[in-house]
Amino acid sequence: MQRRQFLFKSLLASSGLMLLRKPAVAENKSADDSRAGFPLVISTWAPNVKANAAAWEVLSKGGRALDAVEAGVRVPEADPDDTSVGYGGLPDRDGNVTLDACIMDEKGNCGSVMFLQNIMHPISVARMVMEKTPHVILVGDGALQFALQNGFKQENLLTPKSEQIWKEWLKTHNYNPMDTIKYMREQKEEKGKGGQGNHDTIGMIAMDSNGDFSGACTTSGMAFKLHGRVGDSPVIGAGLYVDNEVGAATSTGVGEEVIRICGSHTIVEAMRYGKSPLEACKIGVERMYKLRKDKIADMQIGFLAVNKKGEIGAFALRKGFTYTYKLPGGADVIKEAECLLKD
Ligand code: SD4
């Protein structure tokens, strides 16, 4: 049995659904044929089943996709054990937790905060930028000032666990961010063996029962980055893009590589011109690979997309990129994306 069939069957079995009714997702079809039905919610990385559950609360009551994605990604933002997002996120090389987030709705409205410190829910600040200002992006101190003026509380986001991981990194990596990408990969591999990882940025896309899309993406970014570094996650068109006529896409992995090819926008455009979500995600990864083959040792990039028919696709540079979505009845599906490099 192929891995994804196995995962699919295990999930159905564990949720008690396997024999109860025919699922909406055909277990023997490739990812781009998956049909999640409506409403739907999908997220990068398996642990984000918890985030999908919060989004589902909103969607299953007929709520708006925008409210669903905000509620959904607030879950990992507040989770001290998620070292890639919000509270508990791994800091930059100077020990500061700096957060990036963006949100986009079905009308092309969008908001983003970059390099924001001491605010646990950057996604909600991004939404406020979208709804209460004439702007799209606020950064750093300006974003913080805006958050505080709008009732957000300042909090220390560096948990003892993340501080300890950072101090270990300082000892072994001599304050050198050139090693960071390699470190992230080592950590990811370690995570497979039960260790700590730093690759669980959440990109979430929802479609509500009106058939409208929204998306959200939030992260503490690359661990031990230079102070002030911003990745793809809060960049509209790179880490996230929503076009209500076509579909939506989001990304995870080394943000610099995603920005170079305007990743999520590239994928949505490929879907506009007839590619399936899987084909479109593959185009994104292949374009990045062609451009950067000599420089991407140790890197991971993953894209996740959904089209207007509710078909879902994902593709990654390397193995290990998981994503999760809900079936119409609310059961969870976790899959591993196909990938370009087999190492
Ligand atoms: C970044 N894309 O800041 C983010 C990191 C990430 O899973 O996705 N981690 O580059």
Boltz pocket constraint, residues with backbone or C-beta under 6 A from the ligand:
constraints:
  - pocket:
      binder: B
      contacts: [[A, 84], [A, 198], [A, 199], [A, 200], [A, 201], [A, 219], [A, 220], [A, 221], [A, 222], [A, 230], [A, 231], [A, 232], [A, 233], [A, 251], [A, 252], [A, 253], [A, 254], [A, 255], [A, 256]]
      max_distance: 6.0
